[in-house]
Amino acid sequence: MKKFVSVMASALVIAGILAGCGSASTGSGSGAPSASTSGTSEDVYRIAIVQPMSHTSLDQIRDTIVSELEASGKSVEITTENANGDSTALSTILSNCKAEGVDLVVPIATSTAQSAKAVFDGDGTPIVFAAVSDPAAAGLTGDDCQYITGVSNNIPAAEIVKLIFNFQPDCRKIGFLYTSSEANSVSTINAAKAYCDQEGIAYEEVSIANLSELQTAAETLISRGVDALYTGNDNSIASAMATYTDVAYAAGIPVYCGADSMVADGGFATIGVNYVQLGEQVADMVLKILDGAAPADLPYETLSDYAKFVNLQAASRFGADFPDSAYMDYDVLVEADGTSHFGT
């Protein structure tokens, strides 16, 4: 790990993937941090933030981490990377980061964290993951993970089901929809199903292999008579909320989600992840390591609090007639007229 000083300006460097770790393909539009640099001193601490694709939740995590690190006063040079939905590109991106000799890697989402572990292979480079639902199941804990820590976006299964019954106490059947290749999403749904089995709550489930199957999957669940749909921390589906909600709301079925950003993008309600808070916790762990803490001495964290948000425009789209009492303790993220408070 290279030494660093705390008197230099922060830097954000984005270059081409093939030229090294810096990437010109952030795929995040105007949300991507702008590039700036103050020099190339060997004492600058170089950090790579890598995400598997671009959607509201992942971009929000990235931007929060960048802003928190830049505001810290530490000498950091931050590179952001985006695989743009190409899972095979993650290994190449991370290998380039390793070749460039980055001092710390922040992989966002489970697949990215698993790729980072494989590429860096215990070489001593700290890995601070963000938004991994089940770190143990993902192989990110244990004796071979002494340089790995981070923040999980796990949501208690009981809270997921209670969210639905808060608005629909007479719900007879829940539909769970998720991407089969996303370990984080599968883990969340498995926990919710186990809770439903324990409590005698009926459910149906459909998984998709890719987004081309999303509309049909939602239609299948609706045809099976579900009263509510739930999707947890699923990166693929989060990137296609319009398709998902168009099908559900046309049938009068609410869509419950695992993140505030998914509600901002059209879902009805969440008790789940506030990704600004998650990004802040990740940045705090990174800063502790910059100050000399060993990752092995920093057990991975879960969120200290959960977000509770509703989208009133979504409610009007599926014809909600819930009593005012159901909305107590929920913050309005999107008004009935479409005005969004997301990120404010």
Secondary structure, DSSP 8 states (H G I E B T S, - for coil): -----SSS--EE----GGGSS--S----GGGS---B-----TTSEEEEEEESS--HHHHHHHHHHHHHHHHTT--EEEEEEE-TT-HHHHHHHHHHHHHHT-SEEEEBSHHHHHHHHHHHTTSS--EEEES-S-TTTTT-SSGGGTTEEEE-----HHHHHHHHHHH-TT--EEEEEEETT-HHHHHHHHHHHHHHHHHT-EEEEEEESSGGGHHHHHHHHHHTT-SEEEE-S-HHHHTTHHHHHHHHHHTT--EEEEEHHHHHTT--EEEEE-HHHHHHHHHHHHHHHHTT--GGGS--B--SS-EEEEEHHHHHHHT----GGGGTT-EEEE-TTS-B-TT-
